[in-house]
Amino acid sequence: MNFQEPIGGLIERIASALERLAPLPPRKPDFNQGHTFVWQAEPEVFLPVANPNRVPLPLLKGIDRMRDVLFDNTVRFAKGLPANNALLWGARGMGKSSLVKAVHAAVGREVDGKAGDLKLVEIHREDIGTLPRCLTHLRETEGKRFILFCDDLSFEARDTSYKSLKAVLEGGIEGRPEHVLFYATSNRRHLMPREMLENERSTAITPSEAVEEKVSLSDRFGLWIGFHNCSQDVYLDMVRGYAEYYRLSIANDELEQQALAWAVARGARSGRVAFQYIQDLAGRLGVRLDGESGR
């Protein structure tokens, strides 16, 4: 340090250094950059997704009832009518997250042609604690409607972030903005592992109240849409749908035989397993799977 430096110059240098260390103010979201975004908590920003990973709605086979329920709910929301938060729960690989993304795209194209007005914003499970800050930005955005989406949502023991989600969904003094809807997927119906609920029941002074505290989170979703393991016929229907869509040249008997062998090797039948087989088949045939894909 130069002890001969005037005190004014020293103070100015210290102030400049502090300004460089100070966090940048949050950028005002620009939701005209696209239709799909990811919420980033640090620093706070909504990152546009240029090429979202999704499949066309007609390719999601074996989940017609679930598709219709979620589609109708989303159409009502896009039109400014009352709609429910939705929890899609159940079997792995049956298209829960794919359905959310496909429905968003389909509704955005079909409702009055206003695709730019309906946005899908994904929030990662580990950022659920920042949900109130995310909603603060969305609350201040006018002229657009938002589906806030969390994939594979669940909570473990000693995880208290679910309390923030409860307040946001229903019961908080501010609550959920009218132009924001919350969709979540989970393998667990009540978002908690069974052993966690049973432990609460066995150790609490008032077991029923302890379990109510945990289970009441899923109660705040107006729609519960259950997904179950698919039959062999539905699985083969998924495989044939993918093969036709991607124009894979293979005899139907051979396609089914290979697809069933693939499922046996994996020990499961689901939409995810069907698409993984299609990826393998396309690779062996030398065909690129261009466009929207994945479950």
Secondary structure by P-SEA (a helix, b strand, c coil): ccccccaaaaaaaaaaaaaaaccccccccccccccbbbbbcccbbbbbbcccccccccccccaaaaaaaaaaaaaaaaaccccccccccccccccaaaaaaaaaaaaaaccccccccbbbbbbccccccaaaaaaaaaaacccbbbbcccccccccccccaaaaaaaaaccccccccccbbbbbbccccccccaaaaaaaaaccccaaaaaaaaacccccccbbbbbccccaaaaaaaaaaaaaaacccccaaaaaaaaaaaaaaaccccaaaaaaaaaaaaaaacccccccccc
